[in-house]
Amino acid sequence: MRPAYLPISCDFHSELELFALRQQPIEITFQQLDGSETTICEAIKDLCTRNGEEFLLLPNGSEIRLDQLVSVGGKLLANYTCG
């Protein structure tokens, strides 16, 4: 079962929107449900919200829940604070 969604910081969300506008492949590291990390190099197609959760959409149809992100383009989610 997937843990409850934890909203990410607005500043990091803004960074993701900029990456999506550029439509260029970028390194994305995210945490799998089993706790392992995966790194891919892919363009960000868009961001969306569904059922109170936010997702990063990839050109191949895959999606990553934003609170599973570890880093995007070398920017660590942990370096951004909410509020």
PDB file of N, CA, C and O in Angstrom:
ATOM      1  N   MET A   1       0.841  -1.186   0.000  1.00  0.00           N
ATOM      2  CA  MET A   1       0.000   0.000   0.000  1.00  0.00           C
ATOM      3  C   MET A   1       0.881   1.243   0.000  1.00  0.00           C
ATOM      4  O   MET A   1       1.917   1.295   0.663  1.00  0.00           O
ATOM      5  N   ARG A   2       0.458   2.204  -0.733  1.00  0.00           N
ATOM      6  CA  ARG A   2       1.193   3.454  -0.884  1.00  0.00           C
ATOM      7  C   ARG A   2       0.959   4.355   0.330  1.00  0.00           C
ATOM      8  O   ARG A   2      -0.176   4.497   0.783  1.00  0.00           O
ATOM      9  N   PRO A   3       2.039   4.972   0.865  1.00  0.00           N
ATOM     10  CA  PRO A   3       1.855   5.889   1.998  1.00  0.00           C
ATOM     11  C   PRO A   3       1.083   7.143   1.576  1.00  0.00           C
ATOM     12  O   PRO A   3       1.000   7.464   0.390  1.00  0.00           O
ATOM     13  N   ALA A   4       0.527   7.838   2.552  1.00  0.00           N
ATOM     14  CA  ALA A   4      -0.214   9.076   2.285  1.00  0.00           C
ATOM     15  C   ALA A   4       0.702  10.082   1.587  1.00  0.00           C
ATOM     16  O   ALA A   4       1.899  10.148   1.864  1.00  0.00           O
ATOM     17  N   TYR A   5       0.123  10.854   0.688  1.00  0.00           N
ATOM     18  CA  TYR A   5       0.887  11.844  -0.063  1.00  0.00           C
ATOM     19  C   TYR A   5       1.338  12.982   0.846  1.00  0.00           C
ATOM     20  O   TYR A   5       0.554  13.505   1.637  1.00  0.00           O
ATOM     21  N   LEU A   6       2.606  13.356   0.724  1.00  0.00           N
ATOM     22  CA  LEU A   6       3.162  14.500   1.446  1.00  0.00           C
ATOM     23  C   LEU A   6       3.493  15.589   0.437  1.00  0.00           C
ATOM     24  O   LEU A   6       4.391  15.401  -0.384  1.00  0.00           O
ATOM     25  N   PRO A   7       2.798  16.722   0.469  1.00  0.00           N
ATOM     26  CA  PRO A   7       3.063  17.786  -0.506  1.00  0.00           C
ATOM     27  C   PRO A   7       4.524  18.229  -0.477  1.00  0.00           C
ATOM     28  O   PRO A   7       5.151  18.270   0.582  1.00  0.00           O
ATOM     29  N   ILE A   8       5.056  18.562  -1.656  1.00  0.00           N
ATOM     30  CA  ILE A   8       6.436  19.051  -1.743  1.00  0.00           C
ATOM     31  C   ILE A   8       6.419  20.575  -1.633  1.00  0.00           C
ATOM     32  O   ILE A   8       5.360  21.200  -1.696  1.00  0.00           O
ATOM     33  N   SER A   9       7.599  21.159  -1.468  1.00  0.00           N
ATOM     34  CA  SER A   9       7.678  22.618  -1.332  1.00  0.00           C
ATOM     35  C   SER A   9       7.264  23.309  -2.636  1.00  0.00           C
ATOM     36  O   SER A   9       7.460  22.777  -3.728  1.00  0.00           O
ATOM     37  N   CYS A  10       6.697  24.482  -2.495  1.00  0.00           N
ATOM     38  CA  CYS A  10       6.289  25.278  -3.661  1.00  0.00           C
ATOM     39  C   CYS A  10       7.500  25.646  -4.520  1.00  0.00           C
ATOM     40  O   CYS A  10       7.403  25.686  -5.747  1.00  0.00           O
ATOM     41  N   ASP A  11       8.630  25.913  -3.881  1.00  0.00           N
ATOM     42  CA  ASP A  11       9.837  26.277  -4.629  1.00  0.00           C
ATOM     43  C   ASP A  11      10.318  25.124  -5.506  1.00  0.00           C
ATOM     44  O   ASP A  11      10.709  25.336  -6.654  1.00  0.00           O
ATOM     45  N   PHE A  12      10.289  23.901  -4.968  1.00  0.00           N
ATOM     46  CA  PHE A  12      10.714  22.747  -5.765  1.00  0.00           C
ATOM     47  C   PHE A  12       9.706  22.499  -6.886  1.00  0.00           C
ATOM     48  O   PHE A  12      10.090  22.138  -7.998  1.00  0.00           O
ATOM     49  N   HIS A  13       8.436  22.689  -6.599  1.00  0.00           N
ATOM     50  CA  HIS A  13       7.395  22.536  -7.618  1.00  0.00           C
ATOM     51  C   HIS A  13       7.642  23.516  -8.764  1.00  0.00           C
ATOM     52  O   HIS A  13       7.476  23.163  -9.932  1.00  0.00           O
ATOM     53  N   SER A  14       8.035  24.737  -8.433  1.00  0.00           N
ATOM     54  CA  SER A  14       8.341  25.743  -9.466  1.00  0.00           C
ATOM     55  C   SER A  14       9.522  25.307 -10.322  1.00  0.00           C
ATOM     56  O   SER A  14       9.522  25.520 -11.534  1.00  0.00           O
ATOM     57  N   GLU A  15      10.532  24.697  -9.699  1.00  0.00           N
ATOM     58  CA  GLU A  15      11.681  24.175 -10.456  1.00  0.00           C
ATOM     59  C   GLU A  15      11.211  23.104 -11.438  1.00  0.00           C
ATOM     60  O   GLU A  15      11.649  23.078 -12.588  1.00  0.00           O
ATOM     61  N   LEU A  16      10.322  22.223 -10.985  1.00  0.00           N
ATOM     62  CA  LEU A  16       9.814  21.168 -11.855  1.00  0.00           C
ATOM     63  C   LEU A  16       9.047  21.752 -13.043  1.00  0.00           C
ATOM     64  O   LEU A  16       9.154  21.248 -14.161  1.00  0.00           O
ATOM     65  N   GLU A  17       8.280  22.805 -12.805  1.00  0.00           N
ATOM     66  CA  GLU A  17       7.549  23.455 -13.893  1.00  0.00           C
ATOM     67  C   GLU A  17       8.511  24.019 -14.938  1.00  0.00           C
ATOM     68  O   GLU A  17       8.250  23.928 -16.137  1.00  0.00           O
ATOM     69  N   LEU A  18       9.618  24.599 -14.486  1.00  0.00           N
ATOM     70  CA  LEU A  18      10.625  25.116 -15.427  1.00  0.00           C
ATOM     71  C   LEU A  18      11.238  23.988 -16.258  1.00  0.00           C
ATOM     72  O   LEU A  18      11.420  24.130 -17.467  1.00  0.00           O
ATOM     73  N   PHE A  19      11.551  22.873 -15.610  1.00  0.00           N
ATOM     74  CA  PHE A  19      12.099  21.723 -16.340  1.00  0.00           C
ATOM     75  C   PHE A  19      11.090  21.213 -17.374  1.00  0.00           C
ATOM     76  O   PHE A  19      11.475  20.826 -18.478  1.00  0.00           O
ATOM     77  N   ALA A  20       9.806  21.212 -17.018  1.00  0.00           N
ATOM     78  CA  ALA A  20       8.771  20.755 -17.945  1.00  0.00           C
ATOM     79  C   ALA A  20       8.667  21.689 -19.147  1.00  0.00           C
ATOM     80  O   ALA A  20       8.453  21.228 -20.269  1.00  0.00           O
ATOM     81  N   LEU A  21       8.814  22.983 -18.929  1.00  0.00           N
ATOM     82  CA  LEU A  21       8.770  23.941 -20.039  1.00  0.00           C
ATOM     83  C   LEU A  21       9.908  23.715 -21.026  1.00  0.00           C
ATOM     84  O   LEU A  21       9.736  23.907 -22.230  1.00  0.00           O
ATOM     85  N   ARG A  22      11.066  23.311 -20.523  1.00  0.00           N
ATOM     86  CA  ARG A  22      12.244  23.109 -21.389  1.00  0.00           C
ATOM     87  C   ARG A  22      12.141  21.855 -22.242  1.00  0.00           C
ATOM     88  O   ARG A  22      12.748  21.784 -23.311  1.00  0.00           O
ATOM     89  N   GLN A  23      11.379  20.864 -21.784  1.00  0.00           N
ATOM     90  CA  GLN A  23      11.185  19.623 -22.542  1.00  0.00           C
ATOM     91  C   GLN A  23      12.498  18.965 -22.969  1.00  0.00           C
ATOM     92  O   GLN A  23      12.587  18.400 -24.059  1.00  0.00           O
ATOM     93  N   GLN A  24      13.514  19.038 -22.111  1.00  0.00           N
ATOM     94  CA  GLN A  24      14.813  18.426 -22.398  1.00  0.00           C
ATOM     95  C   GLN A  24      15.066  17.299 -21.407  1.00  0.00           C
ATOM     96  O   GLN A  24      14.657  17.389 -20.249  1.00  0.00           O
ATOM     97  N   PRO A  25      15.740  16.231 -21.854  1.00  0.00           N
ATOM     98  CA  PRO A  25      16.057  15.144 -20.925  1.00  0.00           C
ATOM     99  C   PRO A  25      16.855  15.658 -19.725  1.00  0.00           C
ATOM    100  O   PRO A  25      17.749  16.494 -19.861  1.00  0.00           O
ATOM    101  N   ILE A  26      16.513  15.144 -18.571  1.00  0.00           N
ATOM    102  CA  ILE A  26      17.126  15.569 -17.319  1.00  0.00           C
ATOM    103  C   ILE A  26      17.202  14.355 -16.403  1.00  0.00           C
ATOM    104  O   ILE A  26      16.385  13.439 -16.498  1.00  0.00           O
ATOM    105  N   GLU A  27      18.185  14.359 -15.519  1.00  0.00           N
ATOM    106  CA  GLU A  27      18.331  13.245 -14.583  1.00  0.00           C
ATOM    107  C   GLU A  27      17.297  13.358 -13.465  1.00  0.00           C
ATOM    108  O   GLU A  27      17.199  14.382 -12.789  1.00  0.00           O
ATOM    109  N   ILE A  28      16.529  12.283 -13.287  1.00  0.00           N
ATOM    110  CA  ILE A  28      15.476  12.227 -12.275  1.00  0.00           C
ATOM    111  C   ILE A  28      15.745  11.023 -11.384  1.00  0.00           C
ATOM    112  O   ILE A  28      15.811   9.893 -11.868  1.00  0.00           O
ATOM    113  N   THR A  29      15.899  11.258 -10.093  1.00  0.00           N
ATOM    114  CA  THR A  29      16.070  10.171  -9.134  1.00  0.00           C
ATOM    115  C   THR A  29      14.854  10.152  -8.226  1.00  0.00           C
ATOM    116  O   THR A  29      14.452  11.180  -7.680  1.00  0.00           O
ATOM    117  N   PHE A  30      14.269   8.960  -8.070  1.00  0.00           N
ATOM    118  CA  PHE A  30      13.074   8.830  -7.246  1.00  0.00           C
ATOM    119  C   PHE A  30      13.112   7.535  -6.451  1.00  0.00           C
ATOM    120  O   PHE A  30      13.845   6.602  -6.778  1.00  0.00           O
ATOM    121  N   GLN A  31      12.314   7.504  -5.415  1.00  0.00           N
ATOM    122  CA  GLN A  31      12.267   6.350  -4.527  1.00  0.00           C
ATOM    123  C   GLN A  31      11.113   5.435  -4.919  1.00  0.00           C
ATOM    124  O   GLN A  31       9.976   5.877  -5.082  1.00  0.00           O
ATOM    125  N   GLN A  32      11.428   4.158  -5.066  1.00  0.00           N
ATOM    126  CA  GLN A  32      10.408   3.141  -5.346  1.00  0.00           C
ATOM    127  C   GLN A  32       9.650   2.842  -4.047  1.00  0.00           C
ATOM    128  O   GLN A  32      10.083   3.238  -2.965  1.00  0.00           O
ATOM    129  N   LEU A  33       8.531   2.150  -4.160  1.00  0.00           N
ATOM    130  CA  LEU A  33       7.750   1.799  -2.974  1.00  0.00           C
ATOM    131  C   LEU A  33       8.520   0.910  -2.010  1.00  0.00           C
ATOM    132  O   LEU A  33       8.255   0.927  -0.808  1.00  0.00           O
ATOM    133  N   ASP A  34       9.480   0.125  -2.527  1.00  0.00           N
ATOM    134  CA  ASP A  34      10.269  -0.753  -1.656  1.00  0.00           C
ATOM    135  C   ASP A  34      11.440  -0.016  -0.991  1.00  0.00           C
ATOM    136  O   ASP A  34      12.217  -0.622  -0.252  1.00  0.00           O
ATOM    137  N   GLY A  35      11.564   1.294  -1.256  1.00  0.00           N
ATOM    138  CA  GLY A  35      12.615   2.098  -0.642  1.00  0.00           C
ATOM    139  C   GLY A  35      13.869   2.249  -1.486  1.00  0.00           C
ATOM    140  O   GLY A  35      14.721   3.083  -1.178  1.00  0.00           O
ATOM    141  N   SER A  36      13.996   1.458  -2.542  1.00  0.00           N
ATOM    142  CA  SER A  36      15.166   1.584  -3.415  1.00  0.00           C
ATOM    143  C   SER A  36      15.024   2.837  -4.279  1.00  0.00           C
ATOM    144  O   SER A  36      13.922   3.334  -4.509  1.00  0.00           O
ATOM    145  N   GLU A  37      16.165   3.329  -4.749  1.00  0.00           N
ATOM    146  CA  GLU A  37      16.160   4.512  -5.606  1.00  0.00           C
ATOM    147  C   GLU A  37      16.442   4.130  -7.047  1.00  0.00           C
ATOM    148  O   GLU A  37      17.231   3.225  -7.321  1.00  0.00           O
ATOM    149  N   THR A  38      15.797   4.819  -7.952  1.00  0.00           N
ATOM    150  CA  THR A  38      15.975   4.632  -9.388  1.00  0.00           C
ATOM    151  C   THR A  38      16.326   5.971 -10.003  1.00  0.00           C
ATOM    152  O   THR A  38      15.749   6.996  -9.641  1.00  0.00           O
ATOM    153  N   THR A  39      17.277   5.968 -10.940  1.00  0.00           N
ATOM    154  CA  THR A  39      17.642   7.186 -11.658  1.00  0.00           C
ATOM    155  C   THR A  39      17.396   6.957 -13.145  1.00  0.00           C
ATOM    156  O   THR A  39      17.824   5.954 -13.715  1.00  0.00           O
ATOM    157  N   ILE A  40      16.704   7.903 -13.754  1.00  0.00           N
ATOM    158  CA  ILE A  40      16.436   7.857 -15.185  1.00  0.00           C
ATOM    159  C   ILE A  40      16.844   9.196 -15.798  1.00  0.00           C
ATOM    160  O   ILE A  40      17.005  10.186 -15.083  1.00  0.00           O
ATOM    161  N   CYS A  41      17.008   9.224 -17.103  1.00  0.00           N
ATOM    162  CA  CYS A  41      17.248  10.474 -17.822  1.00  0.00           C
ATOM    163  C   CYS A  41      16.113  10.609 -18.826  1.00  0.00           C
ATOM    164  O   CYS A  41      16.045   9.878 -19.814  1.00  0.00           O
ATOM    165  N   GLU A  42      15.227  11.553 -18.557  1.00  0.00           N
ATOM    166  CA  GLU A  42      14.002  11.671 -19.328  1.00  0.00           C
ATOM    167  C   GLU A  42      13.529  13.115 -19.291  1.00  0.00           C
ATOM    168  O   GLU A  42      13.803  13.830 -18.327  1.00  0.00           O
ATOM    169  N   ALA A  43      12.833  13.547 -20.312  1.00  0.00           N
ATOM    170  CA  ALA A  43      12.214  14.875 -20.306  1.00  0.00           C
ATOM    171  C   ALA A  43      10.971  14.821 -19.417  1.00  0.00           C
ATOM    172  O   ALA A  43      10.348  13.768 -19.278  1.00  0.00           O
ATOM    173  N   ILE A  44      10.619  15.938 -18.826  1.00  0.00           N
ATOM    174  CA  ILE A  44       9.377  16.044 -18.064  1.00  0.00           C
ATOM    175  C   ILE A  44       8.330  16.604 -19.012  1.00  0.00           C
ATOM    176  O   ILE A  44       8.467  17.720 -19.511  1.00  0.00           O
ATOM    177  N   LYS A  45       7.289  15.828 -19.256  1.00  0.00           N
ATOM    178  CA  LYS A  45       6.236  16.255 -20.175  1.00  0.00           C
ATOM    179  C   LYS A  45       5.315  17.285 -19.528  1.00  0.00           C
ATOM    180  O   LYS A  45       4.960  18.291 -20.143  1.00  0.00           O
ATOM    181  N   ASP A  46       4.930  17.016 -18.270  1.00  0.00           N
ATOM    182  CA  ASP A  46       3.989  17.904 -17.594  1.00  0.00           C
ATOM    183  C   ASP A  46       3.888  17.504 -16.124  1.00  0.00           C
ATOM    184  O   ASP A  46       4.480  16.514 -15.695  1.00  0.00           O
ATOM    185  N   LEU A  47       3.136  18.281 -15.368  1.00  0.00           N
ATOM    186  CA  LEU A  47       2.803  17.979 -13.976  1.00  0.00           C
ATOM    187  C   LEU A  47       1.282  17.945 -13.887  1.00  0.00           C
ATOM    188  O   LEU A  47       0.598  18.689 -14.589  1.00  0.00           O
ATOM    189  N   CYS A  48       0.757  17.084 -13.026  1.00  0.00           N
ATOM    190  CA  CYS A  48      -0.696  17.052 -12.865  1.00  0.00           C
ATOM    191  C   CYS A  48      -1.050  16.719 -11.428  1.00  0.00           C
ATOM    192  O   CYS A  48      -0.232  16.192 -10.674  1.00  0.00           O
ATOM    193  N   THR A  49      -2.292  17.039 -11.063  1.00  0.00           N
ATOM    194  CA  THR A  49      -2.830  16.723  -9.748  1.00  0.00           C
ATOM    195  C   THR A  49      -4.040  15.827  -9.951  1.00  0.00           C
ATOM    196  O   THR A  49      -4.901  16.097 -10.788  1.00  0.00           O
ATOM    197  N   ARG A  50      -4.086  14.749  -9.164  1.00  0.00           N
ATOM    198  CA  ARG A  50      -5.198  13.816  -9.246  1.00  0.00           C
ATOM    199  C   ARG A  50      -5.465  13.259  -7.844  1.00  0.00           C
ATOM    200  O   ARG A  50      -4.552  12.750  -7.194  1.00  0.00           O
ATOM    201  N   ASN A  51      -6.694  13.354  -7.387  1.00  0.00           N
ATOM    202  CA  ASN A  51      -7.090  12.839  -6.072  1.00  0.00           C
ATOM    203  C   ASN A  51      -6.209  13.375  -4.945  1.00  0.00           C
ATOM    204  O   ASN A  51      -5.865  12.641  -4.019  1.00  0.00           O
ATOM    205  N   GLY A  52      -5.847  14.649  -5.023  1.00  0.00           N
ATOM    206  CA  GLY A  52      -5.056  15.273  -3.977  1.00  0.00           C
ATOM    207  C   GLY A  52      -3.574  14.930  -4.002  1.00  0.00           C
ATOM    208  O   GLY A  52      -2.840  15.306  -3.088  1.00  0.00           O
ATOM    209  N   GLU A  53      -3.119  14.217  -5.039  1.00  0.00           N
ATOM    210  CA  GLU A  53      -1.708  13.865  -5.198  1.00  0.00           C
ATOM    211  C   GLU A  53      -1.170  14.522  -6.466  1.00  0.00           C
ATOM    212  O   GLU A  53      -1.898  14.682  -7.447  1.00  0.00           O
ATOM    213  N   GLU A  54       0.107  14.899  -6.441  1.00  0.00           N
ATOM    214  CA  GLU A  54       0.724  15.539  -7.608  1.00  0.00           C
ATOM    215  C   GLU A  54       1.695  14.564  -8.272  1.00  0.00           C
ATOM    216  O   GLU A  54       2.385  13.796  -7.601  1.00  0.00           O
ATOM    217  N   PHE A  55       1.732  14.614  -9.604  1.00  0.00           N
ATOM    218  CA  PHE A  55       2.549  13.691 -10.376  1.00  0.00           C
ATOM    219  C   PHE A  55       3.365  14.413 -11.436  1.00  0.00           C
ATOM    220  O   PHE A  55       2.950  15.436 -11.981  1.00  0.00           O
ATOM    221  N   LEU A  56       4.522  13.861 -11.711  1.00  0.00           N
ATOM    222  CA  LEU A  56       5.378  14.277 -12.813  1.00  0.00           C
ATOM    223  C   LEU A  56       5.069  13.303 -13.952  1.00  0.00           C
ATOM    224  O   LEU A  56       5.141  12.090 -13.754  1.00  0.00           O
ATOM    225  N   LEU A  57       4.732  13.804 -15.123  1.00  0.00           N
ATOM    226  CA  LEU A  57       4.390  12.966 -16.269  1.00  0.00           C
ATOM    227  C   LEU A  57       5.564  12.904 -17.237  1.00  0.00           C
ATOM    228  O   LEU A  57       6.183  13.922 -17.547  1.00  0.00           O
ATOM    229  N   LEU A  58       5.862  11.694 -17.712  1.00  0.00           N
ATOM    230  CA  LEU A  58       6.961  11.478 -18.651  1.00  0.00           C
ATOM    231  C   LEU A  58       6.407  11.206 -20.044  1.00  0.00           C
ATOM    232  O   LEU A  58       5.271  10.749 -20.176  1.00  0.00           O
ATOM    233  N   PRO A  59       7.196  11.480 -21.091  1.00  0.00           N
ATOM    234  CA  PRO A  59       6.722  11.287 -22.466  1.00  0.00           C
ATOM    235  C   PRO A  59       6.272   9.852 -22.780  1.00  0.00           C
ATOM    236  O   PRO A  59       5.435   9.654 -23.661  1.00  0.00           O
ATOM    237  N   ASN A  60       6.813   8.853 -22.075  1.00  0.00           N
ATOM    238  CA  ASN A  60       6.444   7.463 -22.359  1.00  0.00           C
ATOM    239  C   ASN A  60       5.149   7.038 -21.662  1.00  0.00           C
ATOM    240  O   ASN A  60       4.752   5.876 -21.745  1.00  0.00           O
ATOM    241  N   GLY A  61       4.492   7.979 -20.975  1.00  0.00           N
ATOM    242  CA  GLY A  61       3.242   7.684 -20.294  1.00  0.00           C
ATOM    243  C   GLY A  61       3.411   7.338 -18.825  1.00  0.00           C
ATOM    244  O   GLY A  61       2.420   7.231 -18.103  1.00  0.00           O
ATOM    245  N   SER A  62       4.638   7.162 -18.369  1.00  0.00           N
ATOM    246  CA  SER A  62       4.897   6.881 -16.954  1.00  0.00           C
ATOM    247  C   SER A  62       4.657   8.131 -16.128  1.00  0.00           C
ATOM    248  O   SER A  62       4.692   9.250 -16.638  1.00  0.00           O
ATOM    249  N   GLU A  63       4.415   7.920 -14.856  1.00  0.00           N
ATOM    250  CA  GLU A  63       4.263   9.049 -13.945  1.00  0.00           C
ATOM    251  C   GLU A  63       4.951   8.723 -12.630  1.00  0.00           C
ATOM    252  O   GLU A  63       5.045   7.563 -12.230  1.00  0.00           O
ATOM    253  N   ILE A  64       5.428   9.766 -11.967  1.00  0.00           N
ATOM    254  CA  ILE A  64       6.108   9.637 -10.680  1.00  0.00           C
ATOM    255  C   ILE A  64       5.430  10.592  -9.715  1.00  0.00           C
ATOM    256  O   ILE A  64       5.300  11.783  -9.996  1.00  0.00           O
ATOM    257  N   ARG A  65       4.999  10.065  -8.576  1.00  0.00           N
ATOM    258  CA  ARG A  65       4.396  10.927  -7.568  1.00  0.00           C
ATOM    259  C   ARG A  65       5.474  11.857  -7.029  1.00  0.00           C
ATOM    260  O   ARG A  65       6.578  11.412  -6.716  1.00  0.00           O
ATOM    261  N   LEU A  66       5.162  13.142  -6.918  1.00  0.00           N
ATOM    262  CA  LEU A  66       6.183  14.137  -6.579  1.00  0.00           C
ATOM    263  C   LEU A  66       6.858  13.892  -5.241  1.00  0.00           C
ATOM    264  O   LEU A  66       8.032  14.228  -5.087  1.00  0.00           O
ATOM    265  N   ASP A  67       6.167  13.324  -4.277  1.00  0.00           N
ATOM    266  CA  ASP A  67       6.811  13.078  -2.983  1.00  0.00           C
ATOM    267  C   ASP A  67       7.752  11.871  -3.006  1.00  0.00           C
ATOM    268  O   ASP A  67       8.395  11.568  -2.001  1.00  0.00           O
ATOM    269  N   GLN A  68       7.834  11.184  -4.143  1.00  0.00           N
ATOM    270  CA  GLN A  68       8.792  10.093  -4.306  1.00  0.00           C
ATOM    271  C   GLN A  68      10.113  10.594  -4.901  1.00  0.00           C
ATOM    272  O   GLN A  68      11.098   9.857  -4.943  1.00  0.00           O
ATOM    273  N   LEU A  69      10.127  11.847  -5.359  1.00  0.00           N
ATOM    274  CA  LEU A  69      11.340  12.394  -5.958  1.00  0.00           C
ATOM    275  C   LEU A  69      12.431  12.576  -4.918  1.00  0.00           C
ATOM    276  O   LEU A  69      12.172  12.981  -3.785  1.00  0.00           O
ATOM    277  N   VAL A  70      13.660  12.268  -5.327  1.00  0.00           N
ATOM    278  CA  VAL A  70      14.834  12.512  -4.493  1.00  0.00           C
ATOM    279  C   VAL A  70      15.560  13.732  -5.040  1.00  0.00           C
ATOM    280  O   VAL A  70      15.921  14.640  -4.291  1.00  0.00           O
ATOM    281  N   SER A  71      15.773  13.744  -6.372  1.00  0.00           N
ATOM    282  CA  SER A  71      16.414  14.890  -7.016  1.00  0.00           C
ATOM    283  C   SER A  71      15.999  14.949  -8.481  1.00  0.00           C
ATOM    284  O   SER A  71      15.655  13.939  -9.094  1.00  0.00           O
ATOM    285  N   VAL A  72      16.042  16.153  -9.016  1.00  0.00           N
ATOM    286  CA  VAL A  72      15.762  16.382 -10.432  1.00  0.00           C
ATOM    287  C   VAL A  72      16.779  17.402 -10.917  1.00  0.00           C
ATOM    288  O   VAL A  72      16.882  18.499 -10.368  1.00  0.00           O
ATOM    289  N   GLY A  73      17.529  17.035 -11.950  1.00  0.00           N
ATOM    290  CA  GLY A  73      18.531  17.949 -12.486  1.00  0.00           C
ATOM    291  C   GLY A  73      19.577  18.351 -11.464  1.00  0.00           C
ATOM    292  O   GLY A  73      20.099  19.464 -11.514  1.00  0.00           O
ATOM    293  N   GLY A  74      19.889  17.453 -10.533  1.00  0.00           N
ATOM    294  CA  GLY A  74      20.869  17.739  -9.503  1.00  0.00           C
ATOM    295  C   GLY A  74      20.338  18.531  -8.322  1.00  0.00           C
ATOM    296  O   GLY A  74      21.071  18.777  -7.364  1.00  0.00           O
ATOM    297  N   LYS A  75      19.074  18.934  -8.375  1.00  0.00           N
ATOM    298  CA  LYS A  75      18.460  19.679  -7.271  1.00  0.00           C
ATOM    299  C   LYS A  75      17.779  18.686  -6.335  1.00  0.00           C
ATOM    300  O   LYS A  75      16.860  17.971  -6.736  1.00  0.00           O
ATOM    301  N   LEU A  76      18.232  18.649  -5.096  1.00  0.00           N
ATOM    302  CA  LEU A  76      17.697  17.710  -4.113  1.00  0.00           C
ATOM    303  C   LEU A  76      16.426  18.231  -3.470  1.00  0.00           C
ATOM    304  O   LEU A  76      16.383  19.360  -2.981  1.00  0.00           O
ATOM    305  N   LEU A  77      15.395  17.404  -3.473  1.00  0.00           N
ATOM    306  CA  LEU A  77      14.135  17.781  -2.838  1.00  0.00           C
ATOM    307  C   LEU A  77      14.351  18.117  -1.358  1.00  0.00           C
ATOM    308  O   LEU A  77      13.709  19.027  -0.833  1.00  0.00           O
ATOM    309  N   ALA A  78      15.244  17.395  -0.689  1.00  0.00           N
ATOM    310  CA  ALA A  78      15.509  17.608   0.736  1.00  0.00           C
ATOM    311  C   ALA A  78      16.054  19.003   1.035  1.00  0.00           C
ATOM    312  O   ALA A  78      15.985  19.455   2.178  1.00  0.00           O
ATOM    313  N   ASN A  79      16.592  19.688   0.035  1.00  0.00           N
ATOM    314  CA  ASN A  79      17.135  21.037   0.243  1.00  0.00           C
ATOM    315  C   ASN A  79      16.058  22.132   0.208  1.00  0.00           C
ATOM    316  O   ASN A  79      16.351  23.303   0.450  1.00  0.00           O
ATOM    317  N   TYR A  80      14.835  21.751  -0.089  1.00  0.00           N
ATOM    318  CA  TYR A  80      13.722  22.707  -0.167  1.00  0.00           C
ATOM    319  C   TYR A  80      12.804  22.476   1.017  1.00  0.00           C
ATOM    320  O   TYR A  80      12.505  21.334   1.366  1.00  0.00           O
ATOM    321  N   THR A  81      12.359  23.551   1.630  1.00  0.00           N
ATOM    322  CA  THR A  81      11.465  23.428   2.778  1.00  0.00           C
ATOM    323  C   THR A  81      10.090  23.966   2.431  1.00  0.00           C
ATOM    324  O   THR A  81       9.950  24.879   1.617  1.00  0.00           O
ATOM    325  N   CYS A  82       9.085  23.391   3.056  1.00  0.00           N
ATOM    326  CA  CYS A  82       7.712  23.870   2.862  1.00  0.00           C
ATOM    327  C   CYS A  82       7.494  25.119   3.683  1.00  0.00           C
ATOM    328  O   CYS A  82       8.136  25.339   4.710  1.00  0.00           O
ATOM    329  N   GLY A  83       6.570  25.931   3.199  1.00  0.00           N
ATOM    330  CA  GLY A  83       6.217  27.112   3.984  1.00  0.00           C
ATOM    331  C   GLY A  83       6.744  28.289   3.371  1.00  0.00           C
ATOM    332  O   GLY A  83       6.553  29.391   3.884  1.00  0.00           O
TER     333      GLY A  83
END
